[in-house]
Each structure stands twice: as C-alpha cells, then as structure tokens.
Amino acid sequence: MESPRLAYVGLGANLGDARGAVQRAVHRLGTMGLVRHSALYRSAPVQASGPDFVNAVAELKTDAAPLVLLDALQAIELEFGRERPWHHAPRTLDLDLLIIEGTSWCDDRLTLPHPRLHQRAFVLLPLLELVPAMELPDLGRLADHLPATAGQVVHVMTDERTAGA
C-alpha cells in the first residue's frame, strides 16, 4: 500500500439532473478520502455533443494505487448510469483522474497527469480554484495555460463547496 497522497478528480455531467449528479458524486467521493472540492462550473461541451456540462474538481487524500483509484471512480460512474456508446458521448457522470501527487503514469488505461487537463478551461478553472499555484512537470504553472483556453465558455454556477460534501 502506498503512503497517502493528494489526487485530483474532474467531475462532469450533462444528462438528466447534471448538477444533482455532480453534487451526489462529490458526496460519494467522501467515502474515498475527499478533502475538498471546487465550486460548480457550467461549460459548453468540448469535442463533444449535448447540453452544457456541470463540472467541478475534487481533491482526495488516498493511498490507492493509480489503477485501483481509476477502477473505483469507474465503478461510481456505473452506479450513476454511465454508458459509453461512443467517444465523448453525453454522460450522466464522468470522473476523470487528473493528477496523483508525485505520480507519472502511462499505460493503455490511464495517463497521469491527464494529458489534456491544461487545454480545458472546465478543468483548469476549478483545479486552480483549489490550488492556484499548481505546477506540474512538463507543464509548469497551470495558470500560465489559461490564456490558451480563453475561447472556451465556462461560468461559475454558485459557491457549492459545502453542498453535498
């Protein structure tokens, strides 16, 4: 078993009660070492179709190995009715493992840090809300990547840090 590290999980949903699904998922992450979570954000789909997404980022303290944590997150997605009919399909819940502190990982199931996190405002904004000065190897300061996402429309919904947690 590994020593506890911080992990960051991107949450998103755009089918059904998307806001409620993200709030319930945050609550569910409470059983997995939830430390805190960002506010909820509304964003237009990026390379996807369907209604706007509700997004957030959760910070966990975990000793789980990367693939064990990924399996646990995918099990929660299934509990919430997640289906994968095609790549980037609308979804009832999407849980993306973004970062595990001090971990670099790449295989056919998982790449850490998430390879596109610095290109997506709906990930950067809530992540930087939690850790404004975050830096990653090969990417540097994440805040420096925000200007490249300026064309992506993302709005804070409300301050939901305590709702559902």
N, C-alpha and C positions, 0 to 999 in steps of 0.2 A: 504494500500500500504506500502511496506517495504521501509526502507532507502536504498539508493544506496550502492551496494557492488560490489566488483570485482568478475567476473565469468570468467572461462577459458573453451574454447570450442576447442576440437580437430577437425580438418578438414581433410578429406581424400577422395580420388577418385582414381579409377583405370580403368575406362571405358571411351572410347571416348577421348576427349581433357581434360585429368585429370588435367593438370597444369592450363589450362584456367578455368576449373570449380572451382578449389580451389581459384584462383585469383578473379573470379566473386563472389564467395561466401563471400570472405573477404570484397569485396565492398558492398555486400548486408548486411553484418553484421554492416556496417557503419550506417545503419538506426536503429540499436539496441544498440547503445552506444559503438561502437568499440573504444578502447583506442589505441591499437597497436596490431601487430601480428608478429610472428616469420618469419624467412626465410622459404623457401620451402625445404622440405626434400624428398628424394626418398627412398622407403623401399620395401623390398620383403614382400609379404603377410605373416601374422602370423595367423595360424589356419584358413587360407582362401586360395582360389584359384584365378587364373587370373594373369594379368600383375602386374608389380610393382605399388605401390601406390605413389601418391604425397600427402604429409602430411604437416600440419602446426598447430600452436596453436594460437588462438586469445584471447585477453584479452578484456572483455567488462565491462563497468560500468552500472549496471542495478538495478532497484528496482522491477523487476518482481519476482514473487514467482517461486519456482523451477519448478512446473508443467506447469506454464504459459510459462516460458522460454523454457522448453522442447517442448511444443506444437508449439511455434514459430519456433524453429530450425527444427522440423519435417516438418512444412509447407514449409520451404525453401528447404529441401531435395526433397519434392514433386514437387516444382517448377522446380527443376533441373532434374526431371525424375527418381527419386529414386524409385526402385522397391525392394521388399523383397521376392524373390522367395524361398529362403532358408537361414538358419543362415550362416553368413559370406560369402554370395554371393558377387561376384564383384559388384561394385557400381559406379554410376555416381557422387554421392556425399554422404558423411557420415559426420554428425555433431554430435559429442559426447559431451554432457555436462559433463565436467570433475570435476569441482570444483566450488562452490559458496562460497566465503569467509565467514567463520564462520558458515557454514551450514553443518549439518549432516542430511541425508535423506535416508530413505529406505522404499520403497513400491514395488508393483508388476511392476511399470513402470520405476522407477528411483532409483538409489543408488548413493549418494554423500558422500564423494568423489567417483569417478568412481572406482569400485572395482579392476580393473586390470591396472590402469594407471601406477603403479610402476613396472609392469612387461614388459612394452613395450617401447623399445628404441624410436620408432617413436612418442611416446607421451612425454617421459621424455626429450629427447634432445631439442625439440622446447620449451617445457614448462620451462626447466631450462635456456634456452637462454633468456627468458623473466624475469624469477625470479630465479636467480642462487641459492639463499639461501632458497628456499621454504621448509617449514616444514609443515607437516600435523599431526594431532593427529593420533595415532596408527601406523603411518608410519615413523615418524621422518623426518630427512633430505632426501629429494627425491634424491639428488645427491648420497647418500650412496647406492641407489638401482641400479645405473648404471652398476657396475661390473657384476651383475647377468644377464644383458641384452647383454653382450659383444658378444655373438654369433649371434645377430640379426644385419643384414647389413642395415645400414642407412647412407645416404650421404646427405650433404647439397647440394642443386641444385645450388642456387645463392642467393645473398642477395636481397630478394624480399620484404623487409619490406614496401616499399613505392608503389610497383606496385599494382594497383587495389584498393588501400585504399583511 
